[in-house]
Each structure stands twice: as structure tokens, then as C-alpha cells.
Amino acid sequence: AQTVTQSQPEMSVQEAETVTLSCTYDTSENNYYLFWYKQPPSRQMILVIRQEAYKQQNATENRFSVNFQKAAKSFSLKISDSQLGDTAMYFCAFMKQWQGGSEKLVFGKGTKLTVNP
Amino acid sequence: NAGVTQTPKFRILKIGQSMTLQCTQDMNHNYMYWYRQDPGMGLKLIYYSVGAGITDKGEVPNGYNVSRSTTEDFPLRLELAAPSQTSVYFCASSLGQGVEHEQFFGPGTRLTVL
């Protein structure tokens, strides 16, 4: 079974600075996908960024980027120029490549990020 | 589009009571999911559906039932509520499976069983 570990329960960062959230996972699969979801106080789950394991290039979405290290099974999220609106819980998630079955998202426990003014 | 809507937003149940959590999506998505989120934890899959009339168990299905009579609706039923079912419940939907088919989440239902 796949597991996702987020070792930082809470983090804080000053506005406009950069912060990196860690995520490691355990799987025997070779083809899979990784995601970072944001959950602000409103509780809405929002997809931030995704990465296909077969792609060597790290995904980026505006101020959000990942450092994907497949051999180390590591998938960290970097937030640049942090904004107050980035304050939220961040969840790392894993999904096997679809093989016509019932692939599911497996979530980590989350990291609570607070951006301070 | 309203996206994924859930009702109610909050509910308090007594032990042994039953209730149905409603979920509706207006995006014509084939796949729908129910997750629960316990305090300090990530989401865990309860049940999912790949289309009308087809449902299957996820990681934590005990104590719950689902049905999918239409593409739009995917209600979650709790028959005999227990304190262990105190959680926040999220419904989600996606057009298909795979990374290109993002799961869209509803706003959640906070359920307390006393």
C-alpha cells in the first residue's frame, strides 16, 4: 500500500519570503502522480500543482513549484513570494497511474502553513 | 456552474441516529467520491462511483452506504451514527481518472456524533 508522509505539522513564513514544504512517499509503482492540495480556513480543497512521475522536469504554477526527486521518493513544494492568502493546510497526495481500475488519491496528514505580515 | 455542492454544512447527531449527506455536481462528471477528514489528518476515501449505478468501497467504508441513481447525485448514508464517525465529510467529482482529470471538491459537511 502507498503511504504519504508530511513531517512538518506546522510551518510559518514572513510575507514575501520563500518556504518549502516537505513530502515523502512510499510506493513500489513506477508510474504515478503526485499532487499538492491547499485547504484554507474555508475548508475548500484546491489543487495547487501536480506532477507526473515519468516527467523529469519539475512542475511549476506561478509562485508554486515542486522539487521532485523520484529516486528519493521526495516531492517538496516551494512557495515563493509568500502572500497572506497562502495561509492554509497543505496536503501532499499520491495516485497510481490509471490502469483501468480504481486508482485513488492517498493523502498525507498535512502541513499547516501560516504567512505572517 | 455551481460545481460540487454539499448539504448540510453542519449537523449534530445522537448515537444511533441515521442521516444522509447530500452531494450534487453539475459538471457532468462520471466519477464521484466521498472522503472523510478526521482532525489533524488527511482525507480518506469512503466510497466512490465511476458512473450512475456503479459504486465501490474505498479505504474506510464501514458504517456507510452510498447510491448513484443519477450522474449528478451521490448521497452518503449513515445508518447508525457512532462517535467514531465525527468528522468532516467531503464529496468530490472528476470527469475521469488519471492526472489530467482533476478532482473538484465540495465545501464539506462537519458532522458531530454525541
Interface residues (C-beta under 8 A of the other chain):
Chain A: V4 P9 Y33 S42 R43 Q44 M45 I46 L47 R50 E52 F91 A93 M95 Q97 W98 S102 E103 K104 L105 F107 G108 K109 G110
Chain B: G40 M41 G42 L43 K44 L45 Y48 V50 D56 G58 E59 V88 F90 A92 Q97 G98 V99 E102 Q103 F105 P107 G108
